[in-house]
């Protein structure tokens, strides 16, 4: 009796759990934020209790200026720029759009309000306050926050990804019974677009000893993507070779069409994504699994690849697996592309997206889809 195939969501969850997230160190405020009361906009700093009466302008404060140069008394004001520290004596900033200036005299177009347009000291964080816990995924904003509190934020290196197709049939100038390697360039381009340091490696032969040697000498490669060699053929040696090397095979075969033979494994601290050999299967599995791997290794938030669209026509799916169907995409409307199956690279290349079609098929209507990039 055949074992039940692993659903896609469970396969993704297993891979996620197996790869530790390279998160940030704890971020703690090294001082009050803001450290002093600051102006939230360009305008004039003054005493609100003086009402609508004209003020004499003492000068101007820019961001970074020492505010002790001025102290605001009755009937006085200082022109102030966004981010500058509010000088002593002032308790409001009136926006420049609501002021009129004649010489060194300032006239208000309305009554000032106590505390307006002032970012109060410590209103965003107090000194010693834990702002982000250890292990938070890295984002550009969090990198900026780390710098703001005096840390030297680490910019994680791009993950080195090696891409190797498998098969003795792959040659540069093929005879009719041979083929060129299209998966290698296609997957290298995808890994590059996803932000990896992508490197196309020489094709892997259908030979266990050669595979053992190549898998044992991966250099700085952190993620190895292969295509082919993971199904049930007599020359599909990759699962056997990985087991012989002591790899932890997380899963092999998932409930998805195309892409059933998909394999994921850990070889030491390296991630192995063994993709099926047919182009649609290889590409779509890489599009589903590689972003998750990169996000974990780079310490970044995991992207959600799914969007919502409207299928323009009914689609049959007689199999027992969900189908990812190549479609064109225009203003959220998904129109199926005629495809001869998972080996049809032409159909994939014409597609903008692949629509999720459940077992049994579906009528025209809303569905989710993954963008073909």
N, C-alpha and C positions, 0 to 999 in steps of 0.2 A: 504493500500500500504506500502510495506517495505521501511524503510529509507535506503538511500545508506550507505554502509559500509565505514568506515574511512580508507583511504589509509595508508600504513605503514609509509611513510615519514611524513605525517601529524600527525600521532600519536606520532612519535618520536619528532616532533617539538613542540607539545603541552606539552609533558613531559619535554622537555628541558626548555621551557619558564616558566614552573611552579616551577622549582627548582632553586633557586638563586645559582649562581656559587660562591663558597667559594674561591675567588682569593687572590692574594698576596697584601700586602701593596705597595704603591708607592716606587720604588727604585731610589734613587738619589745618585750620586757620592759624597762621603764625601771628596775627594781630587782628584787631577789629576790622571788619569790612563793611563800609569804608572806615579807614583809620581815623578820619575826622569828618565833620559835616561837610558835604560837598554840594555844589550846585548841580541840579539836574538839567539845566538848560541855560542858554545865553539870556542875560537880562541884567537886572540891578538888584544887589543885596542891600536891604534896608531894614528899618524897624517898622513892624506892622502897626504898632501903637500910634505912630505919627499920622495915620490915616492918609487922606488924599492930598495932603499939603505938599508943595514942591520941595525937592531936595537939592542940596548942593553936592555935586559929584566930586569926590575926593581923588579918584583915579580909577585904574582898571586892574583886575586880577585875572590872570590866565591860569590854566591848568599847570600845576607844578610850582606856581609862585608861592612865596612865603606869605601867609595871610597876616602875620603880625605887623606888616607894614602899615595896616589900617586898623582903626577901631571906629565903629559907626556910632555916632552920637545923634542927638535929636536933630532932625532936619537934614541929615546927611545920607549919602548913598555911595556905593562903589559899583561901577560897571563890572560884571562878572561873566566869565565864559564857562561853558559846560565842563564839569569836572574840577573846577577850581574850588579851593577850600573857602567856605563861608567865613568872613572875618568876624572878629569879636564884636558884640553889640547888635549884629544883624540877626533877625529871626524869620526872614522871608526873602524869596527871590521872585521878582515880578518879571515875566517874560518880556523880551525886547519888543514883541509885537504889541504890547499894551503900555508902551512908554513913548514919550516924546521928549527929545533932547534939544535944548537950545543953549549953545555955549557950554557952560559948566552947570547948567540948571536942568533938572530932570522933572518932568511932569507926568503924573500917573493918569491913565485913562479910566481907572477903576480903583476901588479900595483894595489894598493888599490883604492877604489872608495869612494868619499866623502859621508858620511852618511850610508854606507852599513851595514847591519846586526845590526842596532840600532833601538830599539823601542823608539821613541821620546816621551818625557814627554807630557802627555795630548793627545796623538794621538788617544787613544781609548775613552776617556771621559774627560771632564773638570770638575773641582770642581763645585758642585751645579747643574750639568746637570741632567735632568730627564732621566734616562736610560730605565725604564719600568714603564708604567702607572699603577695606582691602579686597581686591579681587574684582572690582568694578571693571566692565569692559572699557577699553580705551576709545574715546572719541576725540575729535579735534577740540571741542569745547573743554573736555576734561584735561587735555594736554595744556590748554591755555590756563585752566584753573590751577594746575600743578605749578606752572611757572609763576602765577600770581602770588602763591603762598611761599615762594622761595625755593621750591624744589627744582631739580634739573630733570625735566621730564624725558623719559626714554622714548625715542621714536623707533618703534619696532621695525626691524629689517623686513623687507619683503621676503616671503617664504619662497625658497628655491624649489621649484617643481620641475621634475623631469618627466618627459612624455616619450613612451616607447611603444610602437606598434609591434605586434607579434605575427610571425608567419613566414615560412620559406617562400611563399608565393609573391611576396612584395619585392619588386625590382624597379629600377629607375626607367628602363626602357623595356616594357613588358611585351612578351609574345602573347598571342591570343589567349593562352591558358593561364596567363599571369596577370597581376594587377599592380598599379602604382599605389604607393602609400598615401592615401588622402586623410586618414584618421590622424596621423601624426601632426601634419601642418594644421589641421582643423582644431585639434585639442590644444596645441601650443598657442594658437591664436586666441582661443577661449580663455585659457589660463592667463595669458597676458592681459586680456581685456578685464579679467576679474581682479587684476592687481598683483599677480604673482610674478616672481622672477622666473620666467618660463624658459625651458631649454629643451629643444627637440633632440632626443637621443637616437643613436642608431637602432634600427629595428632589431627585435629579439628573434633568434632562430627557434625553430621547433626542435629543440634538443635539450634534454634535462641538464646535462653537464654544463653546457654553455649558459643556461639560465641560472644555475647555481653560482657560477663564477660572476655573472653580471650582477646578480642580486647581492652578492657579497662585497661588491666594490662600487657602491653608489656615491662615494665621495661626500660632498656637501648637500646632496639632494635630500630634502626633508619630506617631500611628497612625491611618490612615484605613481604615475598614471600609465597603465597599460591598456591596450585594446586588443581583444582576442585572446584565445588560449584559456578561457575560463568555463567553457561549456562542457559537453559530454563527448567530444570527439576523441579519437585515438591519440591525437597530438596536442590535446589541451592539457599541458603539463603544469601550468602555473599553480593551481591549488596544491598539487603534490610537492612541488619544489618549495613552496612557502612553508608547508608543514615540515618538510625535511630541515629547513633552516630554523625551525622553532618559532615561526610567526604565530601570533594570536589571531586566528581568523574569526572576525566578529560576526560576519554572516556571509552566506553564499547562496544566492538565488532569492529574488524578491518578487512580490506579486505586482508586476507592472508590465505593460506591453507598449512599446518594446523595452527590453532591458532585463528580462528574467534572470540571466546568468550572473548578474552583478555580484562582485565580491569586494569586501573591505577587510583589511587586516592591518595589524600593527607588527612591524618588524623592528624590534628595539624601540627607538623613539621615532621611527619613520612610519608614515602612513602610506599604505598601499591601496590604491583604488584600481581594482581589476575590472575593467569595463568590457562588455561584450564587443565583438568585432564588427558587427554591422553598423554603418555610420549613424543612423538615427538612434540606435540603442546607445552607442558610445557617447554621442554628443549629449543626449538628454540626461543620461545618468551622470555625466560630468557636470552638467548644468544644475542638477539637483544636489549632488553631494559635495562638489569641490568648494562652493562658497561657504558651506558649513565648516569644512576642514580649515580653510584659510582664516575664517573669523576666529576659530578657537586658537589657532597657532599664533595669530597676530594680536590676540586680545581685544578684538573688535566685536561690536554687537552683531549677532547673527542676522543676516538679511532674510527677508521673507520674499521668496521668488514669485508668489502667486498673486494674480490680479483677477478681477471679475470682468467678464465680457458676455456678449449675447451671441449664441450660436444661431446662425441664420437658417440652418436646415437640419432636419432629423439625421442622425447618424446611427448605423447599426454597429453593434459590438457583440459578436456571438461568443467570444471567448469568456473565460472565467477570471480575467484580469482587467483592471482599469486600463484604458487606452489613452495614450498621449497622441493626439491626431494633429498633423501639420495643417495650419490654417493661415490664410492671409488675415490681417487685422487692419480695420479702418474704422476709426471713431468708435472703438469698443465692440465692433461687429466682427465675428469670427466666421470666415467662409472656408470650408474644407478645401484643401489642395488634393488633387488626385494623386494617390501614392500607391506604389507597388509593394509596400511593406518596409520593414526596418532597414533593408539594403538600399533603399531608394534615396540617395544623396541629393538627386535633382529636386525631389519634392521638398526635402528639408531646406535646401537652399532657396527655394521659392517662397518658403513660409516666413511669416513674421512672428508666429507664436504657435504653441501646441496646446490644444484644448483638452481638458480632462473629460473623458467619456467613461462613465461607469459601466460595469458589467451589464450586458443586455442592451446597451445603447441608450440614446436619449432623444427626445423631441427637441425641436428648436426652442431656444430659451436661454436663460442665464446659466452660465457655468464659470468655472475658474480656468485660468490658462497660465502658462509659463511663457515668458517672452523668449524668442530665439534671438540671441545677440551675436 
